[in-house]
Structure formats: C-alpha cells, structure tokens
Amino acid sequence: MRLSSEQLERLAERIFKVLKLSNHVSFDYEVDERVEDRVIDTIANTLEDDAKMEDRLSREAERLVNQQSHIAKSSGRSMDDLVDEVKNRLARSKRVILGDGPDRADTVGEKIFRNIWKIEGIDFYSEDRKVQNCLARSLYRFRLEDDRLIEALESLTTKKSEAEPFSPAWCVLYDKHLAELRGKLAEAKKSQSAAASEPASAAQNA
C-alpha cells in the first residue's frame, strides 16, 4: 500500500533524526542555517519519487491487462491478481525492486544518500556504505502503514530505554520490538489463512 504524503513526511523526519544522532554526519549552520530542513525535504522528495515510480508501474500494468481483457477474463483470475503479476514482471524487466523488504530499503537508502550528498552544509564522517546502511535500516524500521503501530513502538522503546530517542542504542531496542511485532503479525496472518481454508476443505470433503 502506498503511504500518504503526510506519512512520507513523518517517515522522512524519523529517518533524519536517526541520521543526525548516528555520528555519521554533522551540520554546519554557518554554511546554511536551514541545512536540516533541506536534508529532511530531500529525504521526503526521494521517498515521494520512489512512490511515484511504483505508481507508474501500477498504471502501466493496468493498461496492459485492460488491453488484453478478453484473455484476462478467460483466465478466471481476478483483475487485481493479473495486474499484480504484470506489475512484478515489469519491475523485474526494469530492475526495480518492489515491496517493503530490506532490498527495497537498500535501494532507496542509496538514492537518499546520493541526494543528500549534494547538500551544502552537511559533513560526512563515515564511509559511504555505513551512511547508506544507516538510511536503509531507518527506512525499513519505520516504513509501516499504520502510524499508530510506529508510535506505540516508539513509546514502548523510549519507556524501556534510557538512551536518547533515535540514538543508536535506542534503535537497537526499537528493532527488537519491531521484530517481535512483525513475528506476531505474521503468525496472526498465518492463523487467519488457515482458518479461512478450513471451510473450503470441509466443503470439498462433504
């Protein structure tokens, strides 16, 4: 699901907070007193461009499926399933990574790094790879569709950690809670799928 503009802005702010406290960078306010705002805007714009890229793939997939609507109907599959399949094929052909996994985060993290590198007033103290990894991990960490879940995890982590929010130590504990949450969500989804398949199995055996 595509994040809204407001969600992308909040995501950009969270990524920036982690970057600022990472010890990988510093900001020279004498060069540009608004350097922090420029970095946040650049992160947000990069996230928005990435989202628009996926939107374009979706529209292209829908157009291709609609052009072959007679084949789509005869397949017996839903239009949504066919659009997703075509979209994934297009993504592979264009070497675009979809989804919200670590690989997507790595790709977008590299884009963010290249873009903020151009900003005057930001100094880098670590290898490019380390800065990119920091950005990618932050993106993967905070890119949930439900802001309430993120806020709950932030609150829980801050309550259980003496470290400054968004600092490296705080992020380690946040990631632990996030992994636990993802595991619970995966188990719940698995249980729902199993429960949904039981009536179908019973009907076949009747």
Protein Blocks (a to p, Z undefined) as FASTA:
>chain_A
ZZdfklmmmmmmmmmmmmmmnopaccdfklomklmmmmmmmmmmmmmmmmmmmmmmmmmm
mmmmmmmmmmmmmnopafklmmmmmmmmmmmmnopaedjdfklmmmmmmmmmmmmmmpgh
iacfbdfklmmmmmmmmmmmmmcfblklmmmmmmmmmmmpcbdehiaklmmmmmmmmmmm
mmmmmmmmmmmmmmmmmmmmmmmmZZ
